[in-house]
Amino acid sequence: MITFAPGPSKVYDSLPIYLNDAYQEGILSANHRSSAFMKLYQETEQLMRTKLHMPDDYKLLFTSSATENWEIISQSIVERASFHIYSGSFGKKWFEFAKHILPASMGLKIEANQAIDVPSLQIGEEFDLIAITQNETSNASQVRSEVIEAIKEKFPEKMIAVDTTSSMAGIELDFSLADIWYASVQKCFGLPAGLGILILSPKAIEKSEKKGEKGRYNSLSFMLENANGYQTHYTPNVLGIYLLNRVLKDIPLIQEIDATLRSRMSLLENCIAQTKTLRMLVDNAETRSTTVMGIAGTEELITQVKKDAEKAGMQMGGGYGPLKPTSFRIANFPAITDDEFDTLLAFLKKY
Ligand SMILES: *Cc1c(COP(=O)(O)O)cnc(C)c1O
């Protein structure tokens, strides 16, 4: 069975080798204050720079999930309130977590087909951080980097935090456009769940120092103090970090992965355009995600496609929330091979 679900998603085929090596190398029993662990952390951070082009002065931190990162940002970085621009369920959840910690936080809901209209965007002085869900996994939409750049230019004094949970390691990101980036490994990194990634610029670190929040198990001050010596604030998911290290070593440079995913995306778009009954969930090509593709149809048809797919050895990702009955999602993630993707296209062509 090949799964096209967008998270947890198909893991890299080399996973059994990595798992066995982790055991053989003894890293799983290594103390997280040991030089073996510190070396693993440092090397993984370096690989994020060489493979994903994370800037040299940005810091890589390990957390448990993207959800934890939502809390850390409001708790340890935002001073007064955050302003959330979102179109789907993940962006909305982030906004809700933020409001719980900082009630003055506000949200601007847009449609999946709607690009953020930066010239008309008004964000008051009371908001010191702008929260953007770059890739909205629930409705298969995305915010293009040109839009993030325009927001940064319009609001240079505000910090920008970007949720790239289902796009980091899939598309090329320009990290210089924002100060806070995060992801989880069960999406484009092609790994089992249980590890979150948080990337901070020097400005974001400075802002958290200014806020001075401390005392919680995941207070950023506590995390950074440990991370400076390539250690973690609690016994970490060493296996997850080891697997991340191995995946980063083995993948090509992000621009190559980006090109592969984009060409697969256009193959799928052409395939769907030629079907009689299916259409892309997001009509606007500008806001259509590269890594999570939504396909829509009537309720009967979607049920049938999912059933036929199972028989053909494939699992489609279900539609999310209100879109569940009338759509399904395809993860265009790098761990899915071109052959698997071709099998999917041949299957969808029939509808
Ligand atoms: C999956 C996902 C999350 C949540 O990730 P967890 O690792 O389960 O916390 C958050 N945001 C987006 C956009 C996602 O796709």
The ligand as a Gaussian input file, in Angstrom:
#p B3LYP/6-31G(d) Opt

LIG

0 1
 C        0.706000      18.990000      10.463000
 C        0.642000      20.441000      10.660000
 C        0.719000      21.024000      11.931000
 C        0.769000      20.215000      13.201000
 O        1.919000      19.452000      13.274000
 P        2.193000      18.564000      14.599000
 O        3.547000      18.023000      14.376000
 O        1.123000      17.520000      14.620000
 O        2.096000      19.454000      15.761000
 C        0.736000      22.403000      12.016000
 N        0.655000      23.174000      10.920000
 C        0.557000      22.654000       9.683000
 C        0.484000      23.559000       8.515000
 C        0.564000      21.274000       9.518000
 O        0.492000      20.751000       8.290000

